[in-house]
Amino acid sequence: MFTGIVEGVRPVRSLRHRGGGIELHLDLGPLRRGVRGGDSISLAGVCLTVEALRGRVARFHVSPETLRRTRLGRLRLGDRVNVERSLRLGDRLGGHLVYGHVDGLGRVRALTRQGAGATLRVEAPARLARYLVPKGSIAVDGVSLTLARVRGRVFDAALIPETLRRTTLSGLRAADPVHLEADAVGKWILSLAKPARR
């Protein structure tokens, strides 16, 4: 489990096809500290398991199912991704509860600079519209954001200068795909509110 508070932006060191999926090597840099084989790490909002470590470089296997549901198959050598190590019991929840299970791919409509900050406008898949609540939370490429404005399945999120400095969101352009994960609490509530099947 994660909070959507990105700890660093790290580069892809190598990619190779393996068993229908992709073997991905990522340089964790200072985030290597405390990481062991078998740990879960969020890469661009996608929860992956560390298969092995060599120095600061972690190896991950991206399964065919993950490739179908995410844009990780589009990564190239040198691309940088948002990284967050999994929570430990007792850690602060600075963002919101994030599982790293991508609900769908959104499409960037615009990234509009406003002084030192910016507004990110994203179009979500139709099936996610019910989870978009003004002042609610959403994870975009693993970054916990507050929905400033919602119109159908299009939402705006305000990006403060710190978010632009610490994540890959500052490099987004119109039409770019982004990983979206709706707020887990909202999903639970809506699920429980459904009439029981008989």
N, C-alpha and C positions, 0 to 999 in steps of 0.2 A: 504494500500500500504506500501511496505517496501523498504529497500535499500540493503539488503544482508550483512549488517554489524551486526554480531551477538553480542548481548548485554551480553549474558551469556549462560552457559551450565547447565541445571537444571534437577533434577531426577524425574522420574515417581513415584508417591506415591501409586497409585492403578489403576487397570483396571477391568472393569466388563462388560459383554455383556448386551446390552440394546436395545430392539426394532430392532434387526438385525444389530445394530452398536455397538460401544463401548463407555462406559463412562470412561473418562480418567481424573485422578487427577494428577496435576503437582505442585510441590513446586516451586513457583516463586522466593523465597528468596528475595533479595533486589529489584528484578524487579517488585515486587508487588506494589511498590509505584506508585500512579497515575492510577492504573488499576481499571476499573469498570466493572460490569456485562454488557455484550453486546459488549465489546471491541474486536477487532480482534488482534490476536497474531499469529506470525509465529512459528510453532514447526517443526523443521527439514525441513523448507521450505514449510510447509503446513499451509495455513491460516485457523485458527479455531476461533470460537467465544467463549468468556468466558461466560458460563452459570451461574456460581455462584462462590462466593469467601468465603473461611473460613480461616481466618488468612492469611497466605502466600500461601495457596493452592488454585489453580483455578481448576474448573471443566469444562471439555469440552465434547461435544458429537461428536464422529467420526461417520459420517453417512455411510451406506452401500456403497454409491457411492465413498466416500473418501477411504474407505477400499479397493475397487476394483482398484483404481488408484494409491495408495501409498503403502508403506510398514509399515504404522502405526499399522496394525494388527499384526505385528511381535514383537511389543514392549513388554518388560517384566518389571516386578516390579524392580525398581532401575536403569533401563536404563536411560542414560542421553541424552538429546536432545538439539540442538541449539535453542535458544530463541531470538526473536526480537519483541519488541512491535511496533505497527503500527506508521507510520509517523504522525507528527502534522504539520500543515501549518507553514512554516518558518523553519523547521528542515533542517539541512545540508544533502545533498545527497552524502554521502561518498562512496557508491558503485555504483549501478545502479538501475533503477526502477524494482522492483520485486513485483508481485501480490500475490504470495503464491499459485498460481494455477499450480500444477505440470503437466508438458507436457509429462513426461514419466519417467520410471525407467531406469537408466543406470546401468552398471556393472563395478565395479572396475577391471581394468587389473593389476595395480600395484601401490604401493606407495613406491617410491624410495627415501631414505634419501640422502641428499647432504649437508654435513656440518650441520648447524643448521636448514636448510630448507629441502624441499622435492619437488619431482615432482609427481603429481597425474595423472595417466593415466586412462581414463574412456572410455568405449564403450557405445555410445548412441544408442537408437532405430533408425532404418533406417529413420523413418519419421522426425527425428530431424536433420538429416545430413545437410539439406539446411540452417539451422540456425547457423551452426558452422563456424565462421569466425575468422581467425587468428587475434589476438589482440582485438577480440570482447569480449563480456561478456556472462557469463552463471552463474546461481545459482545452486550450488551443495549442497543438504541438507540445503538450505537456506543461503549458503555462497556465496557472490559475488566474482567470480573469473574471471581472464583474460585468454583467450585461448592462450597459448604460441605456440602451434603447433597443426595442424589439418591434419589428414590423413583419408579421407572418413568420417566414423562416429566415429572414435577414436580421442580423443583429449588429450593433455597434458596441465596441469595447474601448474604453479609454486606456491608452498606454502611457504610463508615467515615464519620465526620463530613465529611472533606474531599470525598468523592465526593458526598455529599448537597449540599454547598455549591456544587460546581463543575459539576454536571450537572442535567438535567431529571428524574432519577430520583426526587428528593424529592417531586415532585408527582404521582407515579403513584397510581392508585386501583384497587381491585378491578374486574376485567373490562376494564381498559384493554388495548388491543393494543400489543405491543412488537416491534421488529425483533430477530430472533435470527440470529446468525452463529456456527456451531460453529467450534471450533479447527481451523485449516487443517492443522496437523501431524497431528492425530488423523484428519482426513478422508483425508489422503494415506496414512497407515499402513493404515487400514481398506481403502482402495482397492487398495493393493498386496497386502494379505493375501487378497484374493478370488482364488479359483482362476481361472486363465486359461481363456477360452473357446476351444473348438476348432472 
